[in-house]
């Protein structure tokens, strides 16, 4: 196993770094201030210890293409597995990259730097009401009145505002259905820290909807800031969608080239120590 791990590390990790470095000269774009070299190197260190459900090493059972795809997906989204922004998991003999709870928040804040996740739990006895715009289908808060003693009662749902200003709501049944998808079927944590888990589920599922959807009219009047006023490590949502499309085209064109490119190795960067943590299941999804 050790020889295979070292060989895969050298052949895949370094080659991908070189390939992305080469593609960058052709217009391959990533979020500003994103260190893809460090992200890939630290990810390869994590992959050496990653195992599937049967206890087999991921670098043994996963094919080379799936490993490359998982790493490319991480880089395209500007995430770093060593910072718990995403994690790798083996599914059906292929390596997959899933965005973590913290990675979703990072991506959302790149789209709207002023946004902060503020999920709210609705309890029995609360007065909660919202309206739906018949033209746009968007929800608008009418009122939410809550007495402090209600927080000792059972929850009936929750809501939060997405980065684009949409009101996202979930009923108790929807939240509990999401919990049932957790690898922790006993739901011990959910029962002991119900309020916190309700809020986490609201953020997780709400950002899933937001990130996976195409919002064409995101940049409204309130978000039309000058480019110079935006933080260096942020990109707007329309730009993010364009980056993904451009990057996919570059990757496709690069794969069709018959001439082998001359890879340029980037300067060696000192990576920060990584906290070793094995991700066996989608543990932070709900």
N, C-alpha and C positions, 0 to 999 in steps of 0.2 A: 504493500500500500504506500509506503513512504516514497519509493521511487516514482510511483504513478503520481503522487501528490506533487512532488517536486517538478516533475516533467510538465504536468498541466499548469502549474504555477508559472513556470518560465515561458511556456508556449502560448498561454492564453493571456495572462496578466500583462506581460511586457508587450505582446503583440497588439493588444487592444489599446494600451496607452499610446503606442506608436501610431496606430491607425487613426485614433481620434486626433492626435497631434497633426497628422497629415490631413485629415478631413477639415480641421480648423482653418487651415490655409485656403480651403476651397469654400468656406462659408458656413461650416458647421457651427451652430451657435448654442451657447449654454448660458445659464444665469450668470450675471457678473459676480466676480469675486468667488466663483465656485472652483475649488481645487480638485479637478477630476483625477489627477495623478495620485494624490493622497487617498481619495475615495476608493479608487480601484485597488491600490496596494493594500489598504486596510481590509477591504472586502475579501481579497484573496487569502489573507491571513485567517479571516473568519471561516472561509469556505474549507480550509484544511481540516477543521474540527467538526464541520456540520455533518450530521448523519440523518438518514431517512427514518421512517417509523420502524423499520426492521433492523436498525442499528448499523446499516452499511454507510460508508462514507459517500457523501454527495459527489465528490470528484471522481469516484469510481463508477457510480451508477448513472450519473447524468451525462448526456452526450455533449460534445464540445459546442455544438451550435446553440443549445439551450443556455449554456454557461455564458457564451458571448452575448446572447440576446438579453439575458438578465442584467448583465453588467452595462450594456448599452442603454437599456431602459433606465437604469439608475442614473447614468450620466446625463441622459437626455432630460430627465426630470430634475436634475440638479440636486440629487439626494446623496446622503452618505450613510451607509449601513453601520459604520463604527460609531456614529452619533445617534443611533437608534431612530433615524429618520425613515428607514426602510429595513426589510429583513429578507433573507433568502430561505426558501423552503422547497423540498423535493415533492413533486407531484407527478405520479405516473412515469417515473424515470427521467423527468426533466426538471431543470432548475428554474424556479420562478422567483420573481422579485415582487414583493407586496409592499405597499406604502403603509407605514405605521401611523399611529394616532398623531405623533409629533410631526411626522413628515407631511401629513395632510394640513396641519396648521401652518407649517412653514410655507407650503405651496400657496395656501390661501392668503397669507400675509404678503407674499410676493405680488399677488394680484392686487390686493388692497392693503397697503402698509398700515393704514390707520385702523383696520379692523382688529377687534379682539374678541375671541370666543366668550360669550356670556350666556350660557344655557340656563334656563329657568325651569324649575320643577313646579307643576301645578298639583295642588293637594285637594283632598275632599273638603268642600266648603268654600273653596275659592270661587270668585266671580271672574270667569274668563270668557272673553268674547272677541271674535275677529270677523272681518268682512272680506269678501272676495270681489275684486274688480271684475265685472262681467266682460270687459274688453280685453284686459291683459291676463286675467286669471291669477293675478298676484294677490296675496293675502295682506291685510292691513290690521294691525292691532286696534281694537276698540277700547278694551279695558281689561285690566287684570288687578283685582283687589284681593288682598290676602291678609288674614289675621295671623299673628304669630303663633297662636295655638293650633292653627291648621297644619303647621309643619310637623306636628306630632302624629298627624293622621296619615292614612295611606295615600300614595300618589295616584293621580288619575291621568297624568300625561306630562308634557313638557313642550318647550319651544325655544327657539333661538333665532337670531338674525344672521343670515348668510352674508358673505363679503359683498354681494351685489345688492344688499338691502332687502332681499326677500325674507319673509317670515316663514320659518320652517317649523312645523308642528308634528308631534307624534302622540298617539294615544297610549294608554297603559298596555293595551293588547299588542300594539305594534312594537313597543319597547321590549316586552317580555318575549315576543317572537324572535326578536334580534338576539336576546340573551340565550335562547335555546340553541343558537348556532355556535355558541362558545364551546371551546374544548373542555371547559370546566362544567360538566353537566350537573354537578351538584349545586352550582350557583351559590356556593358558600359566601364568596366575597360580595355577590350581588345582594344577598339577604342581610349581610352584616353592615354593608356600606351602601344602602339602597340609593340614597340621594346622590352620592358621588357617581355611582354607576349609571344612574339615569342621565346625569349631565354628560358623562363620557359617551354614552350611546347617542345622545342628541348631536354632539359634535361630530362623532365618527360617521354616522349615517347621513347627517346633513351635508358634511363636506364631500362625502361620496357622491351625492346628487349634484353638488355644485361643481366639483372637479370633472366629473364625467359628462357633464352637459355642456353644450355650446351656447354661450350667452353672447349674442351678437351686439346687443345694445347695452353692454356693461358700462361703458364710459359715459355716465350721465353728467349733468351740469356740475354736480357736487364733486365729481372725481376728475374733472378736467384740469389737472394741475400741470404746470409747466414741467418739461422734461428735466430741467436743471434742478427742480425742487424735489424730485423723487430720489429716494436713497439709491446708492449705487448697486445694491444687490437685489433690486426689485425690477419686475417686468410687468407690464399690463397684460390683461387676459387676451385681448386680440393679438398682441405680439407673441404671447406664449403659444397660441394656436398656430401662428405662422411659423414659429421656430420648429414646432413638431413636424409640420408639413415639409418644411425645407430640409430638415435633418433626415426625414424618411426618404426623400428624393435623393439626397446625397448618398445615403447608405445603399440604396438600390442601384444607383449609377456606379458606385464604387465596386459593388459585387459583380457587375457585368464587365468590368475592365479585364482584358486578357493580360495586359502588361502588369507585372507585379510591382507595386509602388515601392519606392525607397523610403523606408521608415526612418524617422528622426526621433531618437530617444530624448525625451525632455530631461532637464536637469533633475538630479536626484534631490528629493525634498525630505527633510526629516519629519517623519510621521509621529503624531502624538500616540502615546500608549493607548491601546484599545481595550475596552472592557469586554472580556470574553463572555458571551451570553448566547447560549444555544436556543435557537427559535425552532421549536418542533411543531408548533401549531399556530394558527392565527389567533394568538393569545390576547392581543390588544385590540381586536376588532370591536369588542363590545364590552 
